Amino acid sequence: MSLLMLIKQAATEAVDASNPVGVFFGTIKSATPLEVDIDQRFVLTQEFLILTDATKELKYGDYVFRPKLQAGDRVLLMRIQGGQKYVILDRVRDT
């Protein structure tokens, strides 16, 4: 491995180590297909999103305990190290 490649690898690892996780607020732009607008900076499409059980619909018979995500819902997201995937942790309610 060349010296240049070693320097590049060390720099990449240092950046990853210094910012392992990011937490963001977003707004559901579209439920189908799922799209999340991150503070008007960029839009994440379904391929970059991971849902937790807290964000999935939960119903029993005709009663809905937890509705599925809908356009306009505010959500809390966590960026996974490397920045390729984002986990939608839960809805956020303004108080």
VMD Tcl script that draws the C-alpha trace (Angstrom):
set ca {
  {0.00 0.00 0.00}
  {1.42 3.39 -0.95}
  {2.04 6.21 1.50}
  {-0.70 8.27 -0.15}
  {-3.26 5.48 0.34}
  {-2.25 5.11 4.00}
  {-2.72 8.85 4.57}
  {-6.14 8.77 2.87}
  {-7.21 5.79 4.95}
  {-6.04 7.43 8.20}
  {-7.88 10.65 7.33}
  {-11.10 8.78 6.54}
  {-10.92 6.83 9.80}
  {-10.27 10.03 11.78}
  {-13.35 11.72 10.30}
  {-15.52 8.68 10.98}
  {-14.28 8.47 14.56}
  {-14.87 12.15 15.27}
  {-18.52 12.15 14.14}
  {-19.84 8.63 14.64}
  {-23.52 9.49 15.04}
  {-25.73 12.44 14.14}
  {-29.18 13.21 15.47}
  {-31.63 15.16 13.29}
  {-35.20 16.34 13.21}
  {-37.16 15.82 10.03}
  {-40.63 16.03 8.54}
  {-42.32 13.26 6.60}
  {-42.68 14.68 3.10}
  {-44.40 11.61 1.64}
  {-45.65 8.40 3.27}
  {-45.71 6.33 0.06}
  {-42.96 6.21 -1.02}
  {-41.43 7.25 2.27}
  {-39.48 10.53 2.08}
  {-38.18 12.66 4.94}
  {-37.22 16.33 4.64}
  {-34.29 17.11 6.96}
  {-34.64 20.74 8.08}
  {-35.00 21.91 4.47}
  {-31.39 20.87 3.77}
  {-31.97 17.57 1.97}
  {-34.57 14.86 1.42}
  {-33.99 11.22 2.37}
  {-35.72 8.58 0.28}
  {-36.91 5.18 1.47}
  {-33.69 3.40 0.46}
  {-31.74 5.40 3.08}
  {-34.26 4.94 5.92}
  {-34.67 2.28 8.60}
  {-37.88 2.18 10.65}
  {-38.11 1.10 14.27}
  {-41.18 -0.64 15.69}
  {-42.16 2.69 17.28}
  {-42.71 4.16 13.81}
  {-44.69 1.29 12.34}
  {-48.46 0.96 12.45}
  {-49.81 -1.09 15.35}
  {-53.44 -2.10 15.31}
  {-55.63 -4.81 16.71}
  {-58.79 -5.46 14.79}
  {-60.42 -2.13 14.02}
  {-58.54 -0.23 16.76}
  {-55.32 1.59 15.80}
  {-52.96 1.89 18.77}
  {-50.24 3.62 16.77}
  {-50.90 5.04 13.27}
  {-48.32 4.68 10.51}
  {-46.20 7.65 9.54}
  {-48.05 10.29 7.55}
  {-47.03 13.38 5.58}
  {-46.43 16.25 7.99}
  {-45.33 14.10 10.95}
  {-42.19 15.39 12.69}
  {-39.66 12.64 13.40}
  {-36.38 12.14 15.23}
  {-33.65 10.48 13.18}
  {-30.21 9.11 13.94}
  {-27.55 8.95 11.24}
  {-25.59 5.72 11.29}
  {-21.81 6.04 11.13}
  {-20.75 6.60 7.56}
  {-23.89 8.59 6.77}
  {-25.47 6.13 4.35}
  {-28.46 5.10 6.50}
  {-30.75 6.93 8.91}
  {-32.91 5.32 11.60}
  {-36.27 6.95 12.26}
  {-36.46 6.61 16.03}
  {-39.90 8.02 16.74}
  {-42.41 10.78 16.10}
  {-41.86 14.12 17.82}
  {-44.73 16.14 19.21}
  {-44.38 19.91 19.54}
  {-45.38 21.16 22.98}
}
mol new
graphics top color blue
foreach p $ca { graphics top sphere $p radius 0.5 }
foreach p [lrange $ca 0 end-1] q [lrange $ca 1 end] { graphics top cylinder $p $q radius 0.2 }
display resetview
